[in-house]
Amino acid sequence: MPLIFILLYVFFEVLLSYEIIGWIGVFGFFLEIIITAILGFGLLINFRMFFKETLGRFYLRGISQGIFFSSNVFRVLGAILLILPGALSDVLGILMQFSIILMLLKPSSKANVKVSSDSEIIDVEVIEKDNKG
């Protein structure tokens, strides 16, 4: 099963790279590979500053453990994808840098949590969005 996903990824990588080469040319695509690789290496080098910032927000209870872990993992994987040559890997790497993929993977329902004054009872109201027009 993982082999099928790898083959699909390679197929879409080649297809998108071919379309990009047709649009900006071979030299433009070469420059795109070089620029995104430099950007990926720069993000990996500066990752410790981002990690320190998110660690501070985690200690101050500004973000949850899941968000802390996933944002750091997405940041590193996105930088690695930017280093790899190819158009699809660059698109996925940029999306991971802005955590757009994390937002797409979240469920579409939101929970409103209200804490009463005695802080023993928690009232949770789940509101589901209807995506139908």
KAFEN-V494041 format. One record per pair of residues at least 12 apart in sequence whose C-alpha atoms are under 10 Angstrom apart, sorted by sequence separation. I is the first residue (numbers start at 1). GAP is how many residues later the second one is. D is the distance in whole Angstrom. If there is no record, write none. Layout:
i-><I;I>
gap-><GAP;GAP>
d-><D;D>
This chain:
i-><17;20;78;81;82;112;113;54;55;78;79;80;81;111;112;113;54;55;78;79;82;111;112;54;77;78;79;81;82;110;111;112;77;78;110;111;51;54;55;76;78;79;109;110;111;54;75;78;79;109;110;74;75;77;78;108;109;110;51;75;76;77;78;108;109;50;51;74;75;76;78;107;108;109;50;74;75;108;73;74;75;108;51;73;74;75;47;50;71;72;74;71;74;71;72;74;47;71;74;47;70;44;71;43;44;47;70;43;44;44;45;40;43;44;67;40;43;44;40;42;43;40;41;40;41;43;44;39;40;43;38;40;41;42;37;40;41;36;37;39;40;37;38;39;40;36;37;38;36;37;35;36;37;34;35;36;37;33;34;36;33;34;36;40;33;34;36;33;32;33;37;40;32;33;36;40;43;30;32;29;30;29;33;36;40;29;32;36;20;21;20;17;18;19;17;18;16;17;16;17;13;14;15;16;17;13;14;15;16;13;14;12;13;10;12;13;12;13;10;9;10;9>
gap-><12;12;12;12;12;12;12;13;13;13;13;13;13;13;13;13;14;14;14;14;14;14;14;15;15;15;15;15;15;15;15;15;16;16;16;16;17;17;17;17;17;17;17;17;17;18;18;18;18;18;18;19;19;19;19;19;19;19;20;20;20;20;20;20;20;21;21;21;21;21;21;21;21;21;22;22;22;22;23;23;23;23;24;24;24;24;25;25;25;25;25;26;26;27;27;27;28;28;28;29;29;31;31;32;32;32;32;33;33;34;34;35;35;35;35;36;36;36;37;37;37;38;38;39;39;39;39;40;40;40;41;41;41;41;42;42;42;43;43;43;43;44;44;44;44;45;45;45;46;46;47;47;47;48;48;48;48;49;49;49;50;50;50;50;51;51;51;52;53;53;53;53;54;54;54;54;54;55;55;56;56;57;57;57;57;58;58;58;66;66;67;68;68;68;69;69;70;70;71;71;72;72;72;72;72;73;73;73;73;74;74;75;75;76;76;76;77;77;78;79;79;80>
d-><8;10;8;5;7;6;7;9;7;9;10;7;8;7;5;9;7;10;7;6;10;6;6;9;9;4;8;9;10;9;5;8;7;6;6;6;9;9;10;9;8;8;7;6;9;8;8;5;7;6;7;9;9;7;6;9;4;8;9;10;9;9;9;7;6;10;7;9;6;8;9;9;6;9;8;5;5;9;9;7;8;9;10;10;9;8;9;9;9;10;7;9;10;9;10;9;8;7;8;8;9;9;8;8;7;9;8;8;10;9;10;10;9;6;9;9;6;8;10;8;9;8;7;4;8;9;10;8;6;10;10;8;8;10;8;5;7;9;9;7;5;9;8;8;9;9;6;7;5;4;9;6;7;10;9;9;8;8;8;8;8;10;10;9;8;8;10;6;9;7;9;9;9;8;7;9;9;9;9;10;10;9;8;9;10;9;9;9;10;9;7;10;10;9;6;9;8;5;6;7;10;8;9;6;10;6;8;9;10;6;8;9;5;10;7;7;10;10;9;8;10;9>
